Amino acid sequence: MDPDEGARLRPIRFGILGPGTAFRAWQVRSIEALLAQPGVQLGLLMLPGAGRRSPRPIRPGPRDRFLFRTYGELVRPRAFWTVDMAHRLRDIDVLRLHGSTADQSAPPLDESELRRIEDHDLDFILRFDATNARGILRAARYGVWSFRHDEGFREGGGPPGFWEIYNGESVVETRLLRLTDRHGEDIVLRRGFFKTALHSWTRTIDEVCFGSARWPTLVCRDIQSGRADHLEGVPPAIDSAVPRRPTDTETLRFLARQTRNAIRRADKGLRHHEEWSIGIVEAPIAAFLEPTDRLEVRWLRPPGDGRFVADPFGVEFDGAVHVLYEDFDYRSSKGTIATMPATAEQAPSPPVQAIELPVHASYPYLLVDHGEIYCIPETHEAREVSLYRAIECSRSDGKRPPPCSRASRRSTARSSSTKADGGSPARIRMRGRTSTSSCGTPRP
């Protein structure tokens, strides 16, 4: 049987190569995401042999790196906080690897240790330790996985983000790798870029480590869905060099630049603030293929009142154009999908909600099919993708108000009462959750 097909028929089993039962917070988040994924099981915890530590090697250099080591020890991002998982892992088999340490010259695993790993029938091993993994690269179906920013830390390059802040780069790149026995030819399972917080190394580290923590879970989903060819793929031709450890002079220069960026950011925050709004161009979309300075934009006045508006989508209904958009309230840190006519000069206050949900919603993507208008908002907090269909309202006075839409999942039929276009209450037939409705918007 093809290993990919077998993985779809049985649980995916993984092992952890770690320093003990205490892990960094970002590593715990990665482990917990795997354990929360249906069909994924932790089968083995591999630790260094008793009495043998796995120190992080210090790469040689032309000068002493005292300042970098000292500052690195003072930087304590949330991602590096230590979390004890002894209780969580109490029922997991433990194997101590006496034949392999962080020393590259250490003897490989003996046959008995290798057989014990293979007996656990693992699909992959997640490496969170400086222990030399060269002896177990083929002990699991899909090998040993490791994060590049963790590899750099092990090789003495330090946490991610230092050189990006030093050089003023806007993003930090990291990767989830399948390690191979060919130097510089590891297989990239996931690759991503995270925004550099030029004023804060701590925040940059958190962004990279927490932001990539779920990548092993995403690769497991690929395996479960039969899309695992890239796990055996040809290593891409990308730079795999580990960043070097900075000198004392470079560390002082880094601290000066980071401090300068922090002062600039604070000054900007005191004297300026971002104010999002919506602009309307009376031209077809193809007009944007031409130089934009020829387009006249009619900007709506910002809503004020601790809110901003963004992500506008226009739709024509019965000859009138309506705009669906995100209306974000700073006080609740929550966005809602609201609606207004395209002729409006300012977003209404309070917003006229089209889709009212208990979670943050944004980016109301619209599509039309057979005359029906549908909306797919971004609702990642709900951990689902929902489709909403625009429906019409009818007022109790018999007059037909503008198109009214409201959202819910297809389920039980209910009705709710609402005001349409400032008129008398409208009765709306719904399928799914009951919620207030509004004009010119969608619902399923």
Residue pairs with C-beta under 8 A, 6 or more apart in sequence:
3 141
4 223
4 226
4 228
5 226
7 123
7 141
7 223
7 224
7 228
8 223
8 224
8 225
8 226
11 39
11 40
11 41
12 39
12 40
12 41
12 123
12 124
12 220
12 223
12 224
13 41
13 42
13 43
13 120
13 121
13 122
13 123
14 34
14 40
14 41
14 42
14 43
14 122
14 123
14 124
14 125
14 126
14 140
14 216
14 220
15 42
15 43
15 44
15 45
15 46
15 117
15 120
15 122
15 124
15 125
15 126
15 140
16 31
16 42
16 44
16 45
16 46
16 125
16 126
16 128
17 46
17 125
17 126
17 127
17 128
17 129
17 131
17 133
17 136
17 144
18 27
18 45
18 46
18 47
18 128
18 129
19 47
19 48
19 54
19 128
19 129
19 130
20 47
21 45
21 84
21 85
21 86
21 89
22 82
22 83
22 84
22 85
22 86
23 31
23 82
23 83
23 85
23 128
24 79
24 80
24 81
24 82
24 83
24 128
24 209
25 78
25 79
25 80
25 81
25 82
25 83
25 210
26 79
26 80
26 206
26 209
26 210
26 213
27 128
27 213
28 83
28 85
29 210
29 213
29 214
30 126
30 213
30 214
30 215
30 216
30 217
31 42
31 85
31 126
33 213
33 214
33 216
33 217
34 40
34 42
34 126
34 216
34 217
34 220
35 42
36 217
37 217
37 220
37 221
39 220
39 224
40 217
40 220
42 89
42 92
43 92
43 93
43 120
43 121
43 122
44 92
44 93
44 94
44 95
44 117
44 120
44 122
45 89
45 92
45 93
45 94
45 95
46 94
46 95
46 96
46 97
46 117
46 125
46 131
46 136
47 94
47 95
47 96
47 97
47 129
48 54
48 96
48 97
48 101
48 129
48 131
49 96
49 97
49 98
49 99
49 101
50 96
50 98
52 98
52 101
54 101
54 102
54 129
54 130
54 131
55 102
55 130
56 102
56 130
56 153
56 154
56 156
57 102
57 130
57 154
57 155
57 156
58 65
58 156
58 245
59 155
59 156
59 157
59 244
59 245
61 244
61 245
61 247
62 247
63 247
63 248
64 248
65 245
65 246
65 247
65 248
65 251
66 248
67 248
67 251
67 252
68 158
68 245
68 246
68 247
68 248
68 250
68 251
71 251
71 255
72 158
72 159
75 159
75 201
75 202
75 205
76 202
77 159
77 201
77 202
77 203
77 205
77 206
77 209
78 206
78 210
79 205
79 206
79 209
79 210
80 159
80 205
80 209
93 120
95 113
95 116
95 117
97 109
97 113
97 131
98 110
98 113
99 106
99 107
99 108
99 109
99 110
99 113
99 135
100 106
100 107
100 108
100 109
100 131
100 132
100 133
100 134
100 135
100 136
101 131
101 132
102 130
102 131
102 132
102 154
103 132
104 132
106 132
108 134
108 135
109 117
109 135
109 136
114 135
114 136
114 139
117 125
117 136
117 139
117 140
118 139
122 139
122 140
122 141
123 140
123 141
123 142
123 223
124 140
124 141
124 142
124 143
124 144
124 145
124 178
124 216
125 133
125 136
125 139
125 140
125 143
125 144
125 145
126 144
126 145
126 146
126 216
127 133
127 144
127 145
127 146
127 150
127 179
128 150
130 154
133 144
133 146
133 179
134 181
136 144
137 143
137 144
137 179
137 180
137 181
142 178
142 223
142 228
142 231
143 178
143 179
143 180
143 231
144 178
144 179
145 176
145 177
145 178
145 179
145 189
145 216
145 219
146 176
146 177
146 179
147 174
147 175
147 176
147 177
147 212
147 215
148 174
148 175
148 176
148 177
149 159
149 160
149 174
149 208
149 209
149 212
151 177
151 242
152 158
152 159
152 160
152 242
152 243
153 159
155 242
156 242
156 245
157 242
157 243
157 244
157 245
158 243
158 245
158 246
159 201
159 205
160 172
160 174
160 204
160 205
160 208
160 209
161 172
161 196
161 197
161 201
161 204
161 205
161 208
162 201
162 243
162 246
162 254
163 169
163 243
163 246
164 171
164 172
164 196
164 204
165 196
165 197
165 198
165 201
165 204
165 254
165 257
165 258
165 261
166 246
166 250
166 253
166 254
166 257
168 198
168 257
169 196
170 195
170 196
171 193
171 194
171 195
171 196
172 193
172 194
172 195
172 196
172 204
172 207
172 208
173 191
173 192
173 193
174 191
174 192
174 194
174 208
174 212
175 188
175 189
175 190
175 191
175 192
176 188
176 189
176 190
176 191
176 212
176 215
176 216
176 219
177 186
177 187
177 188
177 189
178 186
178 187
178 189
178 231
179 186
180 186
180 187
180 235
182 235
184 240
184 241
185 235
185 240
186 235
186 240
187 230
187 231
187 232
187 233
187 235
188 235
188 236
188 238
189 215
189 219
189 230
189 231
190 212
190 215
190 218
190 219
192 211
192 212
192 215
194 204
194 207
194 208
194 211
194 212
195 207
196 204
197 203
197 204
197 207
198 257
198 258
198 261
199 258
199 261
199 262
199 264
199 265
200 258
200 262
201 258
219 231
222 228
222 230
222 231
223 231
246 254
274 308
275 302
275 308
276 302
276 308
276 309
276 310
277 299
277 300
277 301
277 302
277 303
277 308
277 309
278 299
278 300
278 309
278 310
278 312
278 323
278 325
278 347
279 297
279 298
279 299
279 300
280 297
280 298
280 300
280 312
280 314
280 323
280 342
281 287
281 288
281 295
281 296
281 297
281 298
282 296
282 298
283 295
287 294
287 295
288 295
300 309
300 344
300 345
300 346
300 347
301 345
301 346
302 308
302 309
302 346
303 309
303 327
303 346
303 347
303 349
303 351
304 349
305 349
306 329
306 330
306 331
307 327
307 328
307 329
307 330
307 347
307 349
307 351
308 328
308 330
309 325
309 326
309 327
309 328
309 338
309 347
310 325
310 326
310 328
310 362
311 325
311 326
311 362
311 363
311 364
312 323
312 324
312 325
313 323
313 324
313 325
313 364
313 365
313 366
314 321
314 322
314 323
314 324
314 342
314 366
315 321
315 322
315 323
315 324
315 366
315 368
315 373
316 322
317 373
317 390
317 402
317 403
317 440
318 402
318 403
320 341
320 342
320 402
320 440
321 341
321 342
321 343
322 339
322 340
322 341
322 342
322 402
322 403
322 439
322 440
322 441
323 339
323 340
323 341
323 342
323 344
323 440
324 337
324 338
324 339
324 354
324 364
324 366
324 375
324 440
324 441
324 442
325 337
325 338
325 339
325 340
325 347
325 364
326 335
326 336
326 337
326 338
326 361
326 362
326 363
326 364
327 335
327 336
327 337
327 338
327 347
327 351
327 353
328 334
328 335
328 362
329 335
329 336
333 360
334 359
334 360
335 360
335 361
335 362
336 351
336 353
336 355
336 356
336 357
336 361
337 353
337 354
337 355
337 357
337 361
337 362
337 364
337 375
337 377
337 407
337 441
338 347
338 348
338 351
338 352
338 353
338 354
338 438
338 441
339 352
339 353
339 354
339 405
339 438
339 439
339 440
339 441
340 347
340 348
340 352
340 440
341 402
341 440
352 438
352 439
352 440
352 441
353 436
353 437
353 438
353 441
354 364
354 375
354 405
354 406
354 407
354 437
354 438
354 440
354 441
354 442
354 443
355 361
355 364
355 375
355 377
355 388
355 405
355 406
355 407
355 435
355 441
355 442
355 443
356 406
356 407
356 435
356 436
357 377
357 379
357 382
357 407
357 435
359 379
359 381
359 382
360 379
360 380
360 381
361 377
361 378
361 379
362 377
362 378
363 377
363 378
364 375
364 376
364 377
364 442
365 375
365 376
365 377
365 378
366 373
366 374
366 375
366 442
367 373
367 374
367 376
368 374
372 389
372 390
373 389
373 390
373 405
373 442
374 387
374 388
374 389
374 390
374 442
374 444
375 387
375 388
375 389
375 390
375 405
375 407
375 441
375 442
375 443
376 385
376 386
376 387
376 388
377 386
377 388
377 407
379 385
379 386
386 407
386 409
386 444
387 444
388 405
388 406
388 407
388 408
388 442
388 443
388 444
389 405
389 442
389 443
389 444
390 403
390 405
390 441
390 442
390 443
391 404
391 405
391 406
391 428
391 429
391 430
391 443
392 400
392 403
392 404
393 401
393 403
393 404
393 418
393 420
393 426
393 427
393 428
393 437
393 439
394 400
394 401
394 426
394 427
395 401
395 420
395 423
395 424
395 425
395 426
396 424
396 425
396 426
396 427
397 423
397 424
399 423
401 420
401 421
401 423
401 426
401 439
402 420
402 421
402 439
402 440
403 439
403 440
404 418
404 420
404 426
404 428
404 437
404 438
404 439
404 440
404 441
405 437
405 438
405 440
405 441
405 442
405 443
406 416
406 418
406 428
406 430
406 435
406 436
406 437
406 438
406 441
406 442
406 443
407 432
407 435
407 442
407 443
407 444
408 430
408 431
408 432
408 433
408 434
408 435
408 443
408 444
409 431
409 432
409 433
409 444
410 431
410 432
410 444
411 431
411 432
411 433
412 431
412 432
413 429
413 430
413 431
414 430
414 431
414 432
414 433
414 434
415 427
415 428
415 429
415 430
415 434
416 428
416 430
416 434
416 435
416 436
416 437
417 425
417 426
417 427
417 428
418 425
418 426
418 428
418 436
418 437
418 438
419 425
419 426
420 426
420 437
420 438
420 439
421 439
426 437
428 437
430 443
431 444
432 444
437 443
